[in-house]
Amino acid sequence: MTDHPPPEPEREEGVAAAFSELAEALVGDYDVIHYLHTLTDLCVQVLEVSAAGVLLSDGNGHSVEAAASDERTYALELASVEWDEGPCRDCTREGTAITETYLDTAEARARWPQFAERALAVGFTSVVAAPLRLGGRTLGALNLFREADVPLTPGRLRLSQALADNATLGIIQQRTVHEQLTVNAQLQRALDSRALIEQAKGFLAHRHDISPDAAFVLLRGYAHRHRTRLTELARSVLDGTAARELRDPGHRPAR
């Protein structure tokens, strides 16, 4: 495969369409891996590259596979994780872009011996890596592979960083969605617990012929004495498994 640039008007339309598609992928039924696969496919379309891949950091300085535009690139990225070498790893650890590097040079072979050999074997001649940056942190890197001997233009390099920055937004969106789901789940659990306690209060108030406030004091006091969570105690009152001293008026526990 060669990396021939499209005419300028067509290229501009393609870039605009790419960012529009990425924006659409951030809404609706959002999934970060689907988003990153969309990103790598669009990189191939608009950056004059043969393939693209994304590796993410696990937060401990190690890369983990995420997405690639084709199977050979995916296999290469997986291998680079196993070897713990390659432009994506260096880009993530150093937090700076890896400028276009030709893989058959002595420098590349010395820096990434296994990666360079495998990449050349599957047909790639050069690689670029752009960091996925968030403030002072690097969340991962976008790898761009080429089969052409003509270097990427400065404009394409700037666009590659813009797409990497967009990938960062996608990852942050995923975290925001996850955190929001977590908050919503916690809120729902709190509401469910409150409802259980209110029902248990009503049951005890009726059973003991006391006010709801007094029933709550009874419930809370028992939970405190027996080191039981209030929600669990309320549930046991409602399902009939609570101790008789709590459920039955006038009952006194055996001494």
C-alpha positions in Angstrom: 0.0 0.0 0.0 1.2 3.6 -0.8 0.3 6.7 1.1 -0.8 9.1 -1.7 -2.4 12.4 -0.5 -5.8 13.3 -1.8 -6.5 16.6 -3.5 -6.6 19.5 -1.0 -10.3 20.3 -1.1 -11.1 16.6 -0.7 -8.6 16.4 2.2 -10.2 19.3 4.0 -13.6 17.8 3.7 -12.3 14.5 5.0 -10.7 16.1 8.0 -14.0 18.0 8.8 -16.0 14.8 8.4 -13.5 12.9 10.6 -13.9 15.3 13.5 -17.6 15.3 13.1 -17.7 11.5 13.2 -15.5 11.5 16.4 -17.9 14.0 18.0 -20.9 11.8 17.2 -19.0 8.8 18.7 -18.8 10.6 22.1 -22.6 10.7 22.6 -25.3 8.2 22.6 -24.4 4.6 23.5 -20.7 5.6 24.1 -18.0 2.9 24.3 -14.4 3.9 24.6 -12.9 1.0 22.6 -15.4 1.5 19.8 -14.4 5.2 19.9 -10.7 4.4 19.6 -11.2 2.0 16.8 -13.2 4.7 15.0 -10.2 7.1 15.6 -7.6 4.7 14.2 -9.7 4.1 11.0 -10.1 7.9 10.6 -6.4 8.4 11.0 -5.8 6.2 8.0 -8.3 8.1 6.0 -7.1 11.7 6.7 -3.4 11.5 7.7 -1.9 9.8 4.6 -0.8 6.8 6.7 -1.1 3.1 6.1 -2.2 2.1 9.6 -2.8 3.5 13.1 -2.9 2.1 16.6 -3.6 3.3 20.2 -1.9 2.0 23.4 -3.1 3.2 26.8 -1.1 3.4 30.0 -2.2 1.4 33.0 -1.1 4.2 35.4 2.0 2.3 36.5 4.2 3.1 33.5 3.1 0.0 31.5 1.2 0.1 28.2 -1.9 -2.0 27.5 -3.4 -2.6 24.1 -6.5 -0.7 23.1 -7.2 -0.4 19.3 -5.8 -0.6 15.8 -7.0 0.0 12.3 -6.1 -3.5 11.1 -5.1 -6.9 12.3 -1.4 -6.7 11.5 -1.1 -3.5 13.4 -3.1 -4.9 16.3 -0.7 -7.9 16.4 2.3 -5.6 16.3 1.0 -3.4 19.1 0.3 -6.5 21.2 3.8 -7.7 20.6 5.3 -4.3 21.5 3.4 -4.5 24.9 4.9 -8.0 25.5 8.4 -6.8 24.5 8.0 -3.6 26.5 9.5 -1.6 23.6 8.5 0.6 20.8 7.5 4.2 19.9 4.2 4.0 21.7 5.8 2.9 25.0 8.5 5.6 24.8 6.0 8.3 23.8 3.8 7.4 26.8 6.7 7.2 29.3 8.4 10.4 28.1 5.2 12.3 27.4 6.6 13.7 24.1 5.9 12.9 20.5 8.2 10.5 18.6 9.0 12.2 15.3 8.8 10.2 12.1 11.4 7.5 12.4 12.4 5.2 9.6 12.5 1.7 10.9 15.4 0.4 8.7 17.9 2.8 10.3 20.6 1.8 12.7 19.0 4.2 15.3 15.6 2.6 15.1 17.0 -1.0 15.2 19.1 -0.2 18.2 16.3 1.6 20.0 13.5 -1.0 19.3 15.3 -4.1 18.0 12.3 -6.5 18.1 9.7 -3.9 17.2 11.6 -2.5 14.2 12.2 -6.0 12.8 8.6 -7.0 13.1 7.2 -3.7 11.8 9.5 -4.0 8.7 8.5 -7.6 8.2 4.8 -6.6 8.0 5.5 -3.9 5.5 5.9 -0.7 7.4 8.8 1.7 6.7 8.3 4.5 9.3 6.4 5.3 12.5 5.2 8.4 14.3 3.8 8.5 17.9 1.7 11.3 19.4 1.0 11.4 23.1 -2.5 11.4 24.6 -1.9 14.2 27.1 -4.0 15.4 30.1 -2.3 18.2 31.9 1.0 16.8 33.2 -0.1 13.2 32.6 0.2 11.0 29.5 -2.7 8.5 29.2 -1.2 6.7 26.2 -0.1 7.2 22.6 -1.3 7.2 19.0 1.0 5.3 16.6 0.9 6.1 12.9 2.6 3.6 10.5 3.6 4.3 6.9 4.7 2.4 3.9 5.8 5.4 1.8 9.3 6.9 1.7 8.1 10.5 1.6 7.9 12.0 5.1 4.7 13.3 6.6 4.1 17.0 6.1 4.2 19.3 9.1 0.5 19.9 8.7 -0.2 16.1 8.9 2.0 15.9 12.0 0.0 18.8 13.7 -3.2 17.0 12.7 -2.0 13.8 14.2 -1.5 15.5 17.6 -5.0 17.1 17.3 -6.4 13.6 16.8 -4.4 12.3 19.7 -5.8 15.1 21.8 -9.3 14.1 20.6 -8.6 10.6 21.8 -7.8 12.0 25.3 -11.2 13.6 25.3 -12.7 10.3 24.5 -11.0 8.6 27.4 -12.0 11.4 29.7 -15.6 11.0 28.5 -15.5 7.3 29.3 -14.3 8.1 32.8 -16.9 10.7 33.3 -19.6 8.4 32.2 -18.3 5.7 34.5 -18.1 8.1 37.4 -21.6 9.4 36.7 -22.9 5.8 36.6 -21.2 5.2 39.9 -22.7 8.3 41.5 -26.1 7.4 40.2 -25.8 3.9 41.5 -24.7 5.2 44.9 -27.6 7.6 45.0 -30.1 4.8 44.1 -28.7 2.6 46.8 -29.1 5.5 49.3 -32.7 6.0 48.2 -33.4 2.3 48.4 -31.9 2.1 51.9 -34.0 5.1 53.0 -37.2 3.4 51.7 -36.4 0.2 53.6 -35.8 2.1 56.8 -39.1 4.0 56.4 -41.0 0.8 55.8 -39.4 -0.8 58.9 -40.2 2.2 61.0 -43.9 2.0 59.9 -44.0 -1.8 60.7 -42.5 -1.3 64.1 -44.6 1.7 64.9 -47.8 -0.3 64.1 -46.5 -3.5 65.9 -45.5 -1.7 69.1 -48.2 1.0 68.9 -45.7 3.8 69.1 -44.9 6.8 66.9 -42.7 6.5 63.9 -40.0 8.6 65.7 -40.0 6.2 68.6 -39.9 3.3 66.2 -36.8 4.8 64.6 -35.1 5.2 68.0 -35.9 1.5 68.7 -34.5 0.5 65.3 -31.4 2.6 65.6 -30.7 1.6 69.2 -30.9 -2.1 68.3 -28.6 -1.6 65.4 -26.1 0.2 67.6 -26.1 -2.4 70.4 -25.7 -5.3 68.0 -23.3 -3.6 65.6 -25.7 -4.1 62.7 -26.1 -1.9 59.7 -29.4 0.0 59.8 -30.4 -1.0 56.3 -29.7 -4.7 56.9 -31.7 -4.5 60.2 -34.6 -2.8 58.4 -34.6 -5.5 55.8 -34.7 -8.3 58.4 -37.6 -6.6 60.2 -39.6 -6.6 56.9 -38.8 -10.2 55.9 -39.5 -11.5 59.4 -36.0 -12.6 60.3 -35.3 -9.9 62.9 -34.9 -10.9 66.5 -38.1 -11.3 68.6 -37.1 -8.6 71.0 -37.3 -6.1 68.2 -40.4 -7.5 66.4 -42.6 -8.5 69.3 -44.0 -5.9 71.9 -43.2 -6.8 75.5 -40.7 -9.6 74.5 -37.5 -9.6 76.6 -34.5 -11.6 75.5 -33.5 -14.5 77.6 -30.7 -13.8 80.2 
